[in-house]
């Protein structure tokens, strides 16, 4: 009877012994960011995302190394952007100017832009950023997260630096806690 209880106890604990335990996310150390653009047209935009993720990781206690292969951790960055339709955006007004007169001491021209209330159709772009942090040389992922936003292209909120910064800050705001799902931003 005693051997039966021991066997039952061992079988009950077997899943706990064999379960794969994910290491706790690192809270400091050196990290390199390895970027992967999901589409070729993102080539010029990638540095903005790498810089934004680097800044956000730096705030969390990491030292970002630009040379791959030397850091203790690797942050795999995947960026994708697709057009998902069109939206309207306000037409930007021109800047103010003061122009000198035509003859010495006579006349002065001032240009003051007035809002026209006009808008134009612009493409809406869905931008998604995925990050996976792992120890260099290991396959297991210590932390991962995804953030997404849809912004009007060609607007101040749709510029690469702004989109990258907003997504990076939202994604890493609660680090080392791992997001439960995709983080959506307006």
C-alpha positions in Angstrom: 0.0 0.0 0.0 2.8 2.4 0.9 4.5 1.9 -2.5 1.1 2.7 -4.2 0.9 6.1 -2.4 4.5 6.9 -3.3 3.8 6.0 -7.0 0.6 8.0 -7.0 2.4 11.0 -5.4 5.3 10.7 -7.9 2.9 10.6 -10.9 1.0 13.6 -9.6 4.2 15.6 -9.4 5.7 14.4 -12.7 4.2 17.3 -14.7 5.7 19.8 -12.3 9.1 18.3 -12.7 9.1 18.1 -16.4 7.4 21.5 -17.1 9.6 24.0 -18.9 10.2 27.0 -16.7 10.8 30.3 -18.5 13.5 32.4 -16.9 12.5 35.7 -15.3 13.0 38.6 -17.7 16.3 40.4 -17.2 16.1 43.8 -15.5 19.5 45.1 -16.4 22.6 44.3 -18.5 23.8 44.8 -22.0 21.4 44.4 -24.9 21.7 44.6 -28.7 18.7 45.3 -30.9 18.4 43.2 -34.0 15.8 44.7 -36.3 13.8 42.8 -38.9 11.6 44.8 -41.3 8.6 42.7 -42.4 8.5 44.7 -45.7 11.3 46.3 -47.8 9.7 49.7 -47.9 10.3 50.1 -44.1 14.1 50.2 -44.7 14.4 54.0 -44.0 12.1 53.8 -41.1 13.8 51.1 -39.1 16.4 53.4 -37.4 13.6 55.4 -35.8 12.2 52.2 -34.3 15.6 50.9 -33.2 16.4 54.2 -31.5 13.0 54.3 -29.7 13.2 50.7 -28.4 16.8 51.5 -27.3 15.7 54.6 -25.4 12.9 52.7 -23.7 15.2 49.8 -22.8 17.8 52.3 -21.5 15.1 53.8 -19.2 14.5 50.2 -17.8 18.2 49.8 -16.8 19.7 48.3 -19.9 22.9 49.4 -21.7 22.3 49.3 -25.4 25.3 48.1 -27.5 25.2 48.9 -31.2 27.7 46.2 -32.1 25.8 42.8 -32.4 27.5 39.8 -30.8 28.8 41.6 -27.7 25.7 42.0 -25.5 24.4 39.6 -22.9 20.9 39.9 -24.3 19.3 40.2 -27.7 16.2 42.2 -28.3 14.7 40.9 -31.6 12.6 43.7 -33.1 10.1 43.1 -35.9 8.3 46.0 -37.5 5.5 45.7 -40.0 3.4 48.4 -41.7 0.4 48.0 -44.0 -2.1 50.5 -45.4 -5.6 49.7 -44.2 -7.7 52.3 -45.9 -8.0 56.1 -46.0 -8.9 58.8 -43.6 -9.1 62.6 -43.7 -6.5 64.9 -42.2 -6.4 68.6 -42.0 -4.4 70.5 -44.5 -1.4 72.2 -42.9 -1.3 75.9 -43.0 1.8 77.7 -44.2 4.0 79.7 -41.7 3.9 83.4 -41.0 6.2 85.8 -42.9 7.2 89.5 -42.7 8.4 90.9 -46.0 10.2 94.2 -46.4 8.7 96.9 -48.7 9.7 97.5 -52.3 11.4 100.8 -51.7 13.5 102.0 -48.7 11.3 102.8 -45.8 8.0 102.4 -47.7 5.7 99.5 -47.2 5.7 96.3 -45.2 4.1 93.0 -46.1 2.8 90.5 -43.5 1.5 87.1 -44.3 -0.6 85.5 -41.6 -2.0 82.1 -42.4 -5.6 81.5 -41.6 -7.0 78.0 -41.0 -9.0 77.0 -44.0 -10.8 74.1 -42.4 -9.9 72.0 -45.5 -8.9 68.4 -45.2 -7.4 65.9 -47.6 -7.6 62.1 -47.9 -4.5 60.3 -46.5 -3.6 56.6 -46.2 -4.1 55.0 -42.8 -1.2 52.8 -41.8 -1.3 50.0 -39.3 2.1 49.7 -37.7 3.0 46.8 -35.5 6.1 46.3 -33.3 7.1 43.0 -31.8 9.9 42.5 -29.4 11.4 39.3 -28.1 14.2 39.5 -25.5 16.4 36.4 -25.0 19.9 35.7 -23.6 22.5 35.7 -26.4 23.1 32.1 -27.7 19.8 30.7 -26.3 16.6 30.0 -28.1 14.2 30.5 -25.2 12.4 33.8 -25.0 12.7 35.6 -21.6 10.2 38.4 -22.5 8.0 39.3 -25.4 5.4 41.8 -26.3 3.5 43.3 -29.3 2.0 46.8 -29.8 0.0 48.1 -32.7 -1.4 51.5 -33.8 -3.2 52.9 -36.8 -2.2 56.4 -37.8 -2.8 58.7 -40.8 0.4 58.9 -42.9 1.9 62.3 -43.6 0.6 63.8 -40.3 2.6 64.8 -37.3 1.2 61.8 -35.3 2.0 59.5 -38.3 5.7 60.4 -38.5 8.1 57.5 -37.9 9.8 59.0 -34.8 6.4 59.7 -33.2 4.9 56.3 -34.0 8.1 54.5 -32.9 8.4 56.4 -29.7 4.7 55.9 -28.8 4.8 52.1 -29.5 8.1 51.6 -27.6 6.9 53.5 -24.6 3.5 51.6 -24.5 5.2 48.2 -25.0 7.8 48.6 -22.3 5.9 50.8 -19.8 5.3 47.9 -17.4 8.5 45.9 -18.1 9.5 43.4 -16.8 5.8 42.4 -16.6 4.9 40.8 -19.9 1.7 42.1 -21.7 -1.1 39.6 -21.7 -2.0 40.4 -25.3 -1.4 42.9 -28.0 -1.3 46.5 -26.8 -3.4 48.8 -28.9 -2.7 52.6 -29.2 -4.9 55.2 -30.8 
